[in-house]
């Protein structure tokens, strides 16, 4: 039991989650603090600085996960019975533990699992083990090299929509397009490299679920 708890804590500590956006439910924070206490096995009533930092990351992940799941599944509230906060604490706690059991260690895997729920048109929250299995099956698509991406950006208007890479579109949207197309090659390359570095950093943290769809109508414009 202790080994499983330690693994769960290690997973949470390694998620590298950015602060959640939107409303934060105090219930999830309380749940995570309770979870951290149980993981500590009562060895210390006063957490160390390292334990406090880990707890903070766990709180962030719990908040972020609940926001993502409830956004993906609009009828989630119909699954709730009894006290809302207690139900939320239990659901998120079980989901986090299931993620650990299924070997999900990257936030990008969770992001791709959320994306799959949205694609499937899910309305109800999935069972914790079902969601964890979905996340475990996800593979994050590798990004092209910066040289390939830069060439595609330069030739963006001539590139067929079906061949446009979503990460390159995301980078293009970060650029001052007029400055990019009118600058010297060296200057435009530097501009793109700076934008691409932001794309790589976000993709490493969140996977591909946030990237724009190149086939969408608005994708024709940078």
Secondary structure, 3 states (H helix, E strand, C coil): CHHHHHHHHHHHHHCCCCCCCCCCCHHHHHHHHHHHHHHCCCCCCCCCHHHHHHHHHHHHHHHHHHHHHHHHCCCHHHHCCCCHHHHHHHHHHHHHHHHHHCCCCCHHHHHHHHHHHHHCCCCCCCCHHHHHHHHHCCCCCCCCCHHHHHHHHHCHHHCCHHHCCHHHHHHHCCCCHHHHHHCCHHHHHHHHHHHHHHHHHHHHHHCCCCCCCCCCHHHHCC
